[in-house]
Amino acid sequence: MAEVGGMLAAAVLNFVGQQISSVIAGQITLQWDFNDDLKKMKSTLESVAAVLEDAEKQSIKEASVRLWLKRLKSAAFAISDMIDEFEADTQGIQPPAKKMSSIKKGLLQLATMIPCLTVGPRIILANKMKAMRGELRVITDEHTSFKLKVAPTANGVNIPDERETSSTVDKTLIIGRAEDKQIIMDSLSKSMTNDFTVLPIYGIGGIGKTTLAKLVFNDTQFKNYSRVWVYVSQIFDLNKIGNSIISQLTEEESQLTQKQMVCNRLEKLLAGKKTLIVLDDLWEDNGFQLDNLTDMLKAGEGSKVVVVVTTRDGDIAKKFHTIQPHKLAHLTDDMCWTIIKQKSAFESRDDDKEKLQKIGRDIAKKCGGVALAAESLGYMLQSMTCDEWESVKDNDIWNIISSSHSPDQNVLASLMLSYSSMPSYLKLCFAYCAVFPKGHKIVKDDLIHQWVSLGFIGNQTYCSQSPKQKNIFSTRQLSERYIKQLLGLSFLQHAKSSSILEIYCIIVQLEL
């Protein structure tokens, strides 16, 4: 969804603005005095930041605004790189005085006395600053042609603080899939006499295919089966799939590199056994590759293998099945409203339930029957007032994106609304996750360390939303808060344990 690629601009500009402020305030020392230039640059960024909210909305349908936002974002990154470069040059020229030898001190004094040794670097840096200011001025001047509106001074929608989260919000309550599960279990029961069974579950992204597969995977009907869960992803790797199955069946890591070795090992492991294999998120539509996958999974003599596949593509389901594929229908509006109530802690509201009931049902209709959209919106609505619920219902994003009447676009509209409502500090951390592919698993501590090393975590970023909490929270505590908020929005998921996070599809969909 490249049409929303510019929506990170506000977060980037905020980050660069803080970096410039640090230089001006003396927290970052530069060899040359560019304070006047940086102050003008910061003023320019602040003036254009005032219209970014409207620009991000227009970028969804206007290619010219989208291109402008991307250029602005690139310029902001270039400014950040320039400041880093200036700081690095300064550190190279001015080592700590305590560690400086008398010879080095003499050389440094000599350098300041001989103009030719300092004028060159000064001219180079000055030219870079001049060029950057010129480029930024050209880009920012262009926004006048778009007739962008200045955002109101009041704060936008805030992501609720984790302390406000009730136990109801944290529970995973599966809505409206009991009938689907029963249909699938009945189909599989009828095929139990077969040695090899493949049943695909297909439907649009976020509709609940993986959730339904988990229900089947954990059903007591398969208590006597060895059970294997494989995340396939868009990159189809037969050896990787085979090694994953081997590792789970043997509880030892398998790293076989040759296809024949993988097949031989699987043939021995599957022989004479009952095995349930879930292949989650299959994108491969090449018939030859799917035939190879079939041959690999049905190799065991005397084996009984049941394969449940989830995919977005109905054509893949038609190519890779032995019994009737199951198309996952959209949830009803009532089901979406139930999810929103659960995630927003609706039952704990006091005086405005009756009014919110009508507004909430209207919002539920905009979810396109997709559980992920309802979950994300519900979490966002959790701490909002009645007027803010009304603003969500009437937001322009619904009209802009949903004009195609495509269910996928309805889902994207709801997810974009949740994203656009994030504070800038959370947008930046979230967008960083886009460097990883969908389904990528990362240790939570590793992600936190990467955020911190990039300067995304800091009291000043969090406290820009909550001034009274300044300096209360450590970097670790702030990072934990960010992760919990992204989990609540369903933009991240826990994998097998609370210390492992899984990158969810929304990041890929937004292509930030």
Buried (B, 14 or more C-beta within 10 A) or exposed (E): BEBBBBBBBBBBBBBBBBBBBBBBEEEBEBBBEBBEBBBEBBEBBEEBBBBBBBBBBBBBEBEEBBBBBBBBBBBBEBBBEBBEEBBEBBEEBEEEEEEBEEEEEEEBEEBEEEEEEBEEBEEEBEEBBEEBBEBBEEBBEBBEEBEBEEBEEEEBBBBBBBEEBEEBBEEEEBBBBEEBBEEBBEBBEEBEEBEBBBBBBBBBBBBBBBBBBBBBBEBEBBEEBBBBBBBBBEEBEBBBBBBBBBBBBEEEEBEBEEEEBBBEBBBEBBEEBBBBBBBBBBEBBEEEEBEBBBEBBBBBEEBBBBBBBBBBBEEBBEBBBBBEBBEBBBBEBEBBBBBBBBBBBBEEBEEEBEEBBEBBBBBBBBBBBBBBBBBBBBBBBBBBEBEBBBBBBEBEBBEBBBEEEEBBBBBBBBBBBBBBBBBBBBBBBBBBBBEBEBBBBBEBEEBBEBBBEEBBBBBEBBBBBEEEEEEEBEBEEBBBBBBBBBBBBBBBBBBEEEEBBBBBBBBBBBEB
